[in-house]
Amino acid sequence: MAALNYLFGGGVLACLKSGDVNDDGSVNIADVVFSLNVIFGIPSGGSVPTVPDPAGACGPDPTPDALTCDSFNGCP
């Protein structure tokens, strides 16, 4: 929901990397669709997609890209 608000409602994402669910280096509608495909198990390109690393682990996204993360509260 935060990504939709960011894309269409003028909301702010303090950590843009958190909105890049498909890890393609940008935050766009493809991230929302990707999220829904993962949540509901909808195949995309022949198989059900999985969230890229560090999925399942707490920590910052190690992928080198231009997206920033101004706020990261750390891991519990």
N, CA, C and O atoms as a CHARMM CRD file, in Angstrom:
* protein
*
  304
    1    1 MET  N      0.82000  -1.18800   0.00000 PROA 1      0.00000
    2    1 MET  CA     0.00000   0.00000   0.00000 PROA 1      0.00000
    3    1 MET  C      0.86600   1.25400   0.00000 PROA 1      0.00000
    4    1 MET  O      0.50500   2.25800  -0.61400 PROA 1      0.00000
    5    2 ALA  N      1.99800   1.20200   0.68100 PROA 2      0.00000
    6    2 ALA  CA     2.87600   2.36600   0.73000 PROA 2      0.00000
    7    2 ALA  C      3.39700   2.70200  -0.66500 PROA 2      0.00000
    8    2 ALA  O      3.53000   3.87500  -1.01600 PROA 2      0.00000
    9    3 ALA  N      3.69200   1.67500  -1.45900 PROA 3      0.00000
   10    3 ALA  CA     4.18200   1.91900  -2.81600 PROA 3      0.00000
   11    3 ALA  C      3.09800   2.55300  -3.67900 PROA 3      0.00000
   12    3 ALA  O      3.38700   3.45000  -4.47100 PROA 3      0.00000
   13    4 LEU  N      1.85700   2.09900  -3.53700 PROA 4      0.00000
   14    4 LEU  CA     0.75500   2.70800  -4.29500 PROA 4      0.00000
   15    4 LEU  C      0.56000   4.15900  -3.89400 PROA 4      0.00000
   16    4 LEU  O      0.34600   5.02000  -4.74700 PROA 4      0.00000
   17    5 ASN  N      0.63200   4.43100  -2.60200 PROA 5      0.00000
   18    5 ASN  CA     0.49500   5.80800  -2.13000 PROA 5      0.00000
   19    5 ASN  C      1.63800   6.66700  -2.65500 PROA 5      0.00000
   20    5 ASN  O      1.42500   7.82300  -3.02300 PROA 5      0.00000
   21    6 TYR  N      2.84500   6.11700  -2.69400 PROA 6      0.00000
   22    6 TYR  CA     3.99800   6.82900  -3.22800 PROA 6      0.00000
   23    6 TYR  C      3.82000   7.12000  -4.71900 PROA 6      0.00000
   24    6 TYR  O      4.07300   8.23500  -5.17800 PROA 6      0.00000
   25    7 LEU  N      3.38200   6.10400  -5.47100 PROA 7      0.00000
   26    7 LEU  CA     3.25500   6.24700  -6.92000 PROA 7      0.00000
   27    7 LEU  C      2.09400   7.13400  -7.34700 PROA 7      0.00000
   28    7 LEU  O      2.22200   7.91400  -8.29100 PROA 7      0.00000
   29    8 PHE  N      0.95300   7.01800  -6.65200 PROA 8      0.00000
   30    8 PHE  CA    -0.25300   7.68600  -7.14000 PROA 8      0.00000
   31    8 PHE  C     -0.86100   8.70300  -6.18500 PROA 8      0.00000
   32    8 PHE  O     -1.69900   9.50500  -6.59700 PROA 8      0.00000
   33    9 GLY  N     -0.45900   8.68600  -4.92200 PROA 9      0.00000
   34    9 GLY  CA    -1.08700   9.56700  -3.94800 PROA 9      0.00000
   35    9 GLY  C     -0.19100  10.65800  -3.42200 PROA 9      0.00000
   36    9 GLY  O     -0.60400  11.43500  -2.56100 PROA 9      0.00000
   37   10 GLY  N      1.03400  10.73500  -3.92400 PROA 10     0.00000
   38   10 GLY  CA     1.94300  11.77400  -3.46500 PROA 10     0.00000
   39   10 GLY  C      2.58800  11.46800  -2.12700 PROA 10     0.00000
   40   10 GLY  O      3.14400  12.35900  -1.48600 PROA 10     0.00000
   41   11 GLY  N      2.51700  10.21300  -1.70100 PROA 11     0.00000
   42   11 GLY  CA     3.12800   9.82300  -0.43100 PROA 11     0.00000
   43   11 GLY  C      4.64000   9.78300  -0.53500 PROA 11     0.00000
   44   11 GLY  O      5.20500   9.92500  -1.61900 PROA 11     0.00000
   45   12 VAL  N      5.28300   9.58900   0.59500 PROA 12     0.00000
   46   12 VAL  CA     6.73900   9.56600   0.67100 PROA 12     0.00000
   47   12 VAL  C      7.19500   8.18700   1.14700 PROA 12     0.00000
   48   12 VAL  O      6.62700   7.62700   2.08500 PROA 12     0.00000
   49   13 LEU  N      8.20800   7.65400   0.50400 PROA 13     0.00000
   50   13 LEU  CA     8.87100   6.43700   0.97600 PROA 13     0.00000
   51   13 LEU  C     10.24100   6.85700   1.50100 PROA 13     0.00000
   52   13 LEU  O     11.10800   7.25600   0.72400 PROA 13     0.00000
   53   14 ALA  N     10.43900   6.76900   2.80700 PROA 14     0.00000
   54   14 ALA  CA    11.72500   7.16200   3.38500 PROA 14     0.00000
   55   14 ALA  C     12.84000   6.23100   2.92700 PROA 14     0.00000
   56   14 ALA  O     14.01100   6.61000   2.91000 PROA 14     0.00000
   57   15 CYS  N     12.46900   5.01900   2.56100 PROA 15     0.00000
   58   15 CYS  CA    13.44200   4.04200   2.07800 PROA 15     0.00000
   59   15 CYS  C     12.97000   3.53800   0.71600 PROA 15     0.00000
   60   15 CYS  O     12.18200   2.59500   0.63200 PROA 15     0.00000
   61   16 LEU  N     13.45700   4.17400  -0.34900 PROA 16     0.00000
   62   16 LEU  CA    13.03400   3.78500  -1.69600 PROA 16     0.00000
   63   16 LEU  C     13.38700   2.33800  -2.00800 PROA 16     0.00000
   64   16 LEU  O     12.66500   1.67000  -2.74800 PROA 16     0.00000
   65   17 LYS  N     14.48700   1.84900  -1.45400 PROA 17     0.00000
   66   17 LYS  CA    14.87300   0.45300  -1.69200 PROA 17     0.00000
   67   17 LYS  C     13.78400  -0.50800  -1.22900 PROA 17     0.00000
   68   17 LYS  O     13.63000  -1.58600  -1.80300 PROA 17     0.00000
   69   18 SER  N     13.02800  -0.13500  -0.20100 PROA 18     0.00000
   70   18 SER  CA    11.97000  -1.01900   0.30000 PROA 18     0.00000
   71   18 SER  C     10.80800  -1.12200  -0.68100 PROA 18     0.00000
   72   18 SER  O     10.05400  -2.09400  -0.64200 PROA 18     0.00000
   73   19 GLY  N     10.65300  -0.14100  -1.55300 PROA 19     0.00000
   74   19 GLY  CA     9.58700  -0.17200  -2.54700 PROA 19     0.00000
   75   19 GLY  C      9.96200  -0.91500  -3.81400 PROA 19     0.00000
   76   19 GLY  O      9.09600  -1.23400  -4.62800 PROA 19     0.00000
   77   20 ASP  N     11.24800  -1.19200  -3.98900 PROA 20     0.00000
   78   20 ASP  CA    11.74200  -1.88900  -5.18700 PROA 20     0.00000
   79   20 ASP  C     11.68500  -3.39600  -4.95700 PROA 20     0.00000
   80   20 ASP  O     12.71800  -4.05300  -4.82800 PROA 20     0.00000
   81   21 VAL  N     10.47800  -3.93000  -4.90900 PROA 21     0.00000
   82   21 VAL  CA    10.26100  -5.33000  -4.53800 PROA 21     0.00000
   83   21 VAL  C     10.85500  -6.29500  -5.56200 PROA 21     0.00000
   84   21 VAL  O     11.37800  -7.34500  -5.18600 PROA 21     0.00000
   85   22 ASN  N     10.78200  -5.95800  -6.83600 PROA 22     0.00000
   86   22 ASN  CA    11.31800  -6.86600  -7.86000 PROA 22     0.00000
   87   22 ASN  C     12.80200  -6.63500  -8.13000 PROA 22     0.00000
   88   22 ASN  O     13.39100  -7.30900  -8.97400 PROA 22     0.00000
   89   23 ASP  N     13.40500  -5.69200  -7.42300 PROA 23     0.00000
   90   23 ASP  CA    14.84900  -5.44400  -7.44900 PROA 23     0.00000
   91   23 ASP  C     15.38700  -5.06900  -8.82800 PROA 23     0.00000
   92   23 ASP  O     16.47700  -5.48800  -9.21700 PROA 23     0.00000
   93   24 ASP  N     14.59700  -4.26300  -9.56900 PROA 24     0.00000
   94   24 ASP  CA    15.06200  -3.82900 -10.88900 PROA 24     0.00000
   95   24 ASP  C     15.68400  -2.43400 -10.86600 PROA 24     0.00000
   96   24 ASP  O     16.02900  -1.89400 -11.91700 PROA 24     0.00000
   97   25 GLY  N     15.82900  -1.84800  -9.67800 PROA 25     0.00000
   98   25 GLY  CA    16.48700  -0.55000  -9.55700 PROA 25     0.00000
   99   25 GLY  C     15.57100   0.64300  -9.64600 PROA 25     0.00000
  100   25 GLY  O     16.04600   1.77800  -9.67800 PROA 25     0.00000
  101   26 SER  N     14.25500   0.42100  -9.68700 PROA 26     0.00000
  102   26 SER  CA    13.30800   1.53800  -9.71200 PROA 26     0.00000
  103   26 SER  C     12.03800   1.14800  -8.96300 PROA 26     0.00000
  104   26 SER  O     11.74000  -0.03300  -8.78400 PROA 26     0.00000
  105   27 VAL  N     11.30000   2.16600  -8.52900 PROA 27     0.00000
  106   27 VAL  CA    10.02500   1.93600  -7.85500 PROA 27     0.00000
  107   27 VAL  C      8.93000   2.34100  -8.82400 PROA 27     0.00000
  108   27 VAL  O      8.80000   3.51400  -9.17300 PROA 27     0.00000
  109   28 ASN  N      8.13000   1.35200  -9.26500 PROA 28     0.00000
  110   28 ASN  CA     7.07000   1.62200 -10.22800 PROA 28     0.00000
  111   28 ASN  C      5.94900   0.59700 -10.05000 PROA 28     0.00000
  112   28 ASN  O      5.98800  -0.22300  -9.13300 PROA 28     0.00000
  113   29 ILE  N      4.96700   0.65100 -10.92200 PROA 29     0.00000
  114   29 ILE  CA     3.79800  -0.22500 -10.80100 PROA 29     0.00000
  115   29 ILE  C      4.18600  -1.70400 -10.90900 PROA 29     0.00000
  116   29 ILE  O      3.47800  -2.56800 -10.39100 PROA 29     0.00000
  117   30 ALA  N      5.29800  -1.99800 -11.57100 PROA 30     0.00000
  118   30 ALA  CA     5.75200  -3.38700 -11.67800 PROA 30     0.00000
  119   30 ALA  C      6.05300  -3.97800 -10.29900 PROA 30     0.00000
  120   30 ALA  O      5.89500  -5.18200 -10.09700 PROA 30     0.00000
  121   31 ASP  N      6.48300  -3.14700  -9.35600 PROA 31     0.00000
  122   31 ASP  CA     6.74300  -3.62700  -7.99800 PROA 31     0.00000
  123   31 ASP  C      5.45300  -4.02300  -7.29900 PROA 31     0.00000
  124   31 ASP  O      5.41800  -5.01000  -6.56400 PROA 31     0.00000
  125   32 VAL  N      4.39900  -3.26200  -7.52300 PROA 32     0.00000
  126   32 VAL  CA     3.09300  -3.57500  -6.93400 PROA 32     0.00000
  127   32 VAL  C      2.55900  -4.88000  -7.52000 PROA 32     0.00000
  128   32 VAL  O      2.08000  -5.74300  -6.78400 PROA 32     0.00000
  129   33 VAL  N      2.64000  -5.02300  -8.83700 PROA 33     0.00000
  130   33 VAL  CA     2.16900  -6.24100  -9.50500 PROA 33     0.00000
  131   33 VAL  C      2.99200  -7.44000  -9.04400 PROA 33     0.00000
  132   33 VAL  O      2.43900  -8.50700  -8.77400 PROA 33     0.00000
  133   34 PHE  N      4.29400  -7.27100  -8.95400 PROA 34     0.00000
  134   34 PHE  CA     5.17800  -8.34400  -8.49100 PROA 34     0.00000
  135   34 PHE  C      4.77800  -8.78800  -7.08600 PROA 34     0.00000
  136   34 PHE  O      4.70100  -9.98500  -6.80800 PROA 34     0.00000
  137   35 SER  N      4.52500  -7.82400  -6.20200 PROA 35     0.00000
  138   35 SER  CA     4.11000  -8.13500  -4.82800 PROA 35     0.00000
  139   35 SER  C      2.83400  -8.95800  -4.80800 PROA 35     0.00000
  140   35 SER  O      2.73800  -9.94800  -4.08300 PROA 35     0.00000
  141   36 LEU  N      1.86100  -8.54900  -5.60200 PROA 36     0.00000
  142   36 LEU  CA     0.59300  -9.28200  -5.65400 PROA 36     0.00000
  143   36 LEU  C      0.79300 -10.69100  -6.20200 PROA 36     0.00000
  144   36 LEU  O      0.16700 -11.63700  -5.72200 PROA 36     0.00000
  145   37 ASN  N      1.65900 -10.83900  -7.20200 PROA 37     0.00000
  146   37 ASN  CA     1.95100 -12.16900  -7.75200 PROA 37     0.00000
  147   37 ASN  C      2.56300 -13.08100  -6.69500 PROA 37     0.00000
  148   37 ASN  O      2.22200 -14.26100  -6.61800 PROA 37     0.00000
  149   38 VAL  N      3.46600 -12.53700  -5.88300 PROA 38     0.00000
  150   38 VAL  CA     4.08900 -13.32800  -4.81900 PROA 38     0.00000
  151   38 VAL  C      3.06000 -13.69100  -3.75500 PROA 38     0.00000
  152   38 VAL  O      2.97000 -14.84800  -3.34600 PROA 38     0.00000
  153   39 ILE  N      2.28700 -12.70800  -3.30600 PROA 39     0.00000
  154   39 ILE  CA     1.30800 -12.92500  -2.23600 PROA 39     0.00000
  155   39 ILE  C      0.27100 -13.97200  -2.62600 PROA 39     0.00000
  156   39 ILE  O     -0.06300 -14.85300  -1.83500 PROA 39     0.00000
  157   40 PHE  N     -0.23300 -13.86800  -3.85300 PROA 40     0.00000
  158   40 PHE  CA    -1.30700 -14.76000  -4.28400 PROA 40     0.00000
  159   40 PHE  C     -0.81300 -15.96800  -5.08500 PROA 40     0.00000
  160   40 PHE  O     -1.62500 -16.76800  -5.54900 PROA 40     0.00000
  161   41 GLY  N      0.50600 -16.11200  -5.25400 PROA 41     0.00000
  162   41 GLY  CA     1.06400 -17.26600  -5.95400 PROA 41     0.00000
  163   41 GLY  C      0.71800 -17.31200  -7.42400 PROA 41     0.00000
  164   41 GLY  O      0.51700 -18.39000  -7.98400 PROA 41     0.00000
  165   42 ILE  N      0.64500 -16.15400  -8.05400 PROA 42     0.00000
  166   42 ILE  CA     0.28500 -16.06600  -9.46900 PROA 42     0.00000
  167   42 ILE  C      1.54300 -16.23900 -10.32500 PROA 42     0.00000
  168   42 ILE  O      2.48600 -15.45800 -10.19000 PROA 42     0.00000
  169   43 PRO  N      1.57300 -17.24200 -11.20000 PROA 43     0.00000
  170   43 PRO  CA     2.74900 -17.44100 -12.04600 PROA 43     0.00000
  171   43 PRO  C      3.01100 -16.24900 -12.96800 PROA 43     0.00000
  172   43 PRO  O      2.08500 -15.62700 -13.48800 PROA 43     0.00000
  173   44 SER  N      4.27400 -15.95700 -13.15200 PROA 44     0.00000
  174   44 SER  CA     4.69900 -14.89600 -14.05500 PROA 44     0.00000
  175   44 SER  C      5.86300 -15.44200 -14.87200 PROA 44     0.00000
  176   44 SER  O      6.93000 -15.71800 -14.32300 PROA 44     0.00000
  177   45 GLY  N      5.66900 -15.59800 -16.16000 PROA 45     0.00000
  178   45 GLY  CA     6.71800 -16.16100 -16.99800 PROA 45     0.00000
  179   45 GLY  C      6.92300 -17.65000 -16.76200 PROA 45     0.00000
  180   45 GLY  O      8.02100 -18.16900 -16.96500 PROA 45     0.00000
  181   46 GLY  N      5.86700 -18.34000 -16.33400 PROA 46     0.00000
  182   46 GLY  CA     5.95200 -19.78000 -16.17700 PROA 46     0.00000
  183   46 GLY  C      6.12700 -20.28400 -14.76000 PROA 46     0.00000
  184   46 GLY  O      5.87600 -21.45800 -14.48900 PROA 46     0.00000
  185   47 SER  N      6.55600 -19.41300 -13.84200 PROA 47     0.00000
  186   47 SER  CA     6.71800 -19.86900 -12.46200 PROA 47     0.00000
  187   47 SER  C      6.27700 -18.77600 -11.49700 PROA 47     0.00000
  188   47 SER  O      6.20900 -17.60000 -11.85200 PROA 47     0.00000
  189   48 VAL  N      5.98300 -19.18800 -10.28000 PROA 48     0.00000
  190   48 VAL  CA     5.59400 -18.22100  -9.25500 PROA 48     0.00000
  191   48 VAL  C      6.85400 -17.47500  -8.82200 PROA 48     0.00000
  192   48 VAL  O      7.84600 -18.10600  -8.45800 PROA 48     0.00000
  193   49 PRO  N      6.82900 -16.13800  -8.85700 PROA 49     0.00000
  194   49 PRO  CA     8.02400 -15.37200  -8.49900 PROA 49     0.00000
  195   49 PRO  C      8.32000 -15.44000  -7.00200 PROA 49     0.00000
  196   49 PRO  O      7.42800 -15.67300  -6.18700 PROA 49     0.00000
  197   50 THR  N      9.57100 -15.23600  -6.66600 PROA 50     0.00000
  198   50 THR  CA     9.98400 -15.13100  -5.27000 PROA 50     0.00000
  199   50 THR  C     10.65000 -13.77800  -5.07400 PROA 50     0.00000
  200   50 THR  O     11.18800 -13.19500  -6.01500 PROA 50     0.00000
  201   51 VAL  N     10.60900 -13.29700  -3.86700 PROA 51     0.00000
  202   51 VAL  CA    11.21200 -12.00300  -3.55700 PROA 51     0.00000
  203   51 VAL  C     12.72900 -12.17900  -3.52200 PROA 51     0.00000
  204   51 VAL  O     13.23000 -13.11200  -2.89500 PROA 51     0.00000
  205   52 PRO  N     13.47000 -11.27700  -4.19900 PROA 52     0.00000
  206   52 PRO  CA    14.93300 -11.37900  -4.21200 PROA 52     0.00000
  207   52 PRO  C     15.53400 -11.20200  -2.81000 PROA 52     0.00000
  208   52 PRO  O     14.88800 -10.65400  -1.91700 PROA 52     0.00000
  209   53 ASP  N     16.76600 -11.66800  -2.62900 PROA 53     0.00000
  210   53 ASP  CA    17.46700 -11.50100  -1.35200 PROA 53     0.00000
  211   53 ASP  C     17.57400 -10.02900  -0.99500 PROA 53     0.00000
  212   53 ASP  O     17.69500  -9.19600  -1.89300 PROA 53     0.00000
  213   54 PRO  N     17.53400  -9.68900   0.25100 PROA 54     0.00000
  214   54 PRO  CA    17.63600 -10.50600   1.45200 PROA 54     0.00000
  215   54 PRO  C     16.29300 -10.99400   1.98300 PROA 54     0.00000
  216   54 PRO  O     16.05500 -10.91100   3.18800 PROA 54     0.00000
  217   55 ALA  N     15.42500 -11.49000   1.14200 PROA 55     0.00000
  218   55 ALA  CA    14.11400 -11.98900   1.56900 PROA 55     0.00000
  219   55 ALA  C     14.27700 -13.01700   2.67400 PROA 55     0.00000
  220   55 ALA  O     15.15500 -13.87900   2.61400 PROA 55     0.00000
  221   56 GLY  N     13.42800 -12.91800   3.67500 PROA 56     0.00000
  222   56 GLY  CA    13.47100 -13.84900   4.79100 PROA 56     0.00000
  223   56 GLY  C     14.49300 -13.48800   5.84900 PROA 56     0.00000
  224   56 GLY  O     14.52000 -14.09300   6.92000 PROA 56     0.00000
  225   57 ALA  N     15.32300 -12.51900   5.56200 PROA 57     0.00000
  226   57 ALA  CA    16.31800 -12.06900   6.53300 PROA 57     0.00000
  227   57 ALA  C     16.14700 -10.57100   6.73800 PROA 57     0.00000
  228   57 ALA  O     15.69000  -9.86100   5.84200 PROA 57     0.00000
  229   58 CYS  N     16.50400 -10.11000   7.88900 PROA 58     0.00000
  230   58 CYS  CA    16.40400  -8.68200   8.17000 PROA 58     0.00000
  231   58 CYS  C     17.73200  -8.01900   7.84400 PROA 58     0.00000
  232   58 CYS  O     18.79000  -8.49100   8.25900 PROA 58     0.00000
  233   59 GLY  N     17.67100  -6.93000   7.10200 PROA 59     0.00000
  234   59 GLY  CA    18.88500  -6.20000   6.77700 PROA 59     0.00000
  235   59 GLY  C     18.68200  -5.32700   5.56800 PROA 59     0.00000
  236   59 GLY  O     17.65600  -5.42100   4.89500 PROA 59     0.00000
  237   60 PRO  N     19.64200  -4.48100   5.28600 PROA 60     0.00000
  238   60 PRO  CA    19.53700  -3.58900   4.12900 PROA 60     0.00000
  239   60 PRO  C     19.68700  -4.35400   2.82000 PROA 60     0.00000
  240   60 PRO  O     20.27800  -5.43300   2.78300 PROA 60     0.00000
  241   61 ASP  N     19.14600  -3.78400   1.75200 PROA 61     0.00000
  242   61 ASP  CA    19.24500  -4.37000   0.41600 PROA 61     0.00000
  243   61 ASP  C     20.66700  -4.15800  -0.09900 PROA 61     0.00000
  244   61 ASP  O     21.09900  -3.01400  -0.23600 PROA 61     0.00000
  245   62 PRO  N     21.40400  -5.23000  -0.38700 PROA 62     0.00000
  246   62 PRO  CA    22.78300  -5.08900  -0.84300 PROA 62     0.00000
  247   62 PRO  C     22.92900  -4.77100  -2.33300 PROA 62     0.00000
  248   62 PRO  O     24.04500  -4.55500  -2.80700 PROA 62     0.00000
  249   63 THR  N     21.82400  -4.74000  -3.07500 PROA 63     0.00000
  250   63 THR  CA    21.88500  -4.51900  -4.51300 PROA 63     0.00000
  251   63 THR  C     22.38900  -3.11200  -4.82600 PROA 63     0.00000
  252   63 THR  O     21.83200  -2.13200  -4.33300 PROA 63     0.00000
  253   64 PRO  N     23.44300  -3.00500  -5.64400 PROA 64     0.00000
  254   64 PRO  CA    23.92200  -1.67100  -6.02200 PROA 64     0.00000
  255   64 PRO  C     22.97300  -1.02600  -7.03900 PROA 64     0.00000
  256   64 PRO  O     22.78900  -1.54300  -8.14100 PROA 64     0.00000
  257   65 ASP  N     22.38200   0.09100  -6.66500 PROA 65     0.00000
  258   65 ASP  CA    21.53900   0.86300  -7.57300 PROA 65     0.00000
  259   65 ASP  C     21.46200   2.29100  -7.05200 PROA 65     0.00000
  260   65 ASP  O     22.07000   2.61300  -6.03100 PROA 65     0.00000
  261   66 ALA  N     20.72700   3.14100  -7.73900 PROA 66     0.00000
  262   66 ALA  CA    20.65100   4.55700  -7.37400 PROA 66     0.00000
  263   66 ALA  C     19.61500   4.84700  -6.29100 PROA 66     0.00000
  264   66 ALA  O     19.49600   5.98900  -5.84600 PROA 66     0.00000
  265   67 LEU  N     18.86600   3.83700  -5.86200 PROA 67     0.00000
  266   67 LEU  CA    17.83500   4.05200  -4.84900 PROA 67     0.00000
  267   67 LEU  C     18.46600   4.26400  -3.47800 PROA 67     0.00000
  268   67 LEU  O     19.48100   3.65400  -3.14200 PROA 67     0.00000
  269   68 THR  N     17.84300   5.14100  -2.69300 PROA 68     0.00000
  270   68 THR  CA    18.35600   5.46700  -1.37100 PROA 68     0.00000
  271   68 THR  C     17.47000   4.88500  -0.28200 PROA 68     0.00000
  272   68 THR  O     16.35900   4.41900  -0.53300 PROA 68     0.00000
  273   69 CYS  N     17.99000   4.92600   0.91800 PROA 69     0.00000
  274   69 CYS  CA    17.22600   4.50900   2.08500 PROA 69     0.00000
  275   69 CYS  C     17.56700   5.47700   3.20800 PROA 69     0.00000
  276   69 CYS  O     18.52800   5.26800   3.95000 PROA 69     0.00000
  277   70 ASP  N     16.76900   6.54200   3.32900 PROA 70     0.00000
  278   70 ASP  CA    17.02700   7.57600   4.32300 PROA 70     0.00000
  279   70 ASP  C     16.69000   7.12800   5.73400 PROA 70     0.00000
  280   70 ASP  O     17.15600   7.72200   6.70600 PROA 70     0.00000
  281   71 SER  N     15.88200   6.08200   5.84900 PROA 71     0.00000
  282   71 SER  CA    15.46000   5.63400   7.17100 PROA 71     0.00000
  283   71 SER  C     15.42000   4.11400   7.21200 PROA 71     0.00000
  284   71 SER  O     14.68000   3.48000   6.46100 PROA 71     0.00000
  285   72 PHE  N     16.21900   3.54300   8.09200 PROA 72     0.00000
  286   72 PHE  CA    16.20700   2.09800   8.31400 PROA 72     0.00000
  287   72 PHE  C     16.31300   1.89000   9.81100 PROA 72     0.00000
  288   72 PHE  O     17.33200   2.22000  10.41800 PROA 72     0.00000
  289   73 ASN  N     15.27200   1.34900  10.40500 PROA 73     0.00000
  290   73 ASN  CA    15.22000   1.21600  11.86000 PROA 73     0.00000
  291   73 ASN  C     15.98200   0.00900  12.38600 PROA 73     0.00000
  292   73 ASN  O     15.96100  -0.26500  13.58600 PROA 73     0.00000
  293   74 GLY  N     16.63500  -0.69300  11.52300 PROA 74     0.00000
  294   74 GLY  CA    17.39900  -1.84600  11.96200 PROA 74     0.00000
  295   74 GLY  C     16.53600  -3.07400  12.13200 PROA 74     0.00000
  296   74 GLY  O     15.36100  -3.08900  11.76400 PROA 74     0.00000
  297   75 CYS  N     17.12700  -4.08200  12.68300 PROA 75     0.00000
  298   75 CYS  CA    16.44000  -5.35700  12.86100 PROA 75     0.00000
  299   75 CYS  C     16.06400  -5.55900  14.32600 PROA 75     0.00000
  300   75 CYS  O     16.77700  -5.11700  15.22700 PROA 75     0.00000
  301   76 PRO  N     14.93500  -6.23200  14.55500 PROA 76     0.00000
  302   76 PRO  CA    14.54100  -6.46700  15.95600 PROA 76     0.00000
  303   76 PRO  C     15.47100  -7.45100  16.64400 PROA 76     0.00000
  304   76 PRO  O     15.28300  -7.75900  17.82100 PROA 76     0.00000
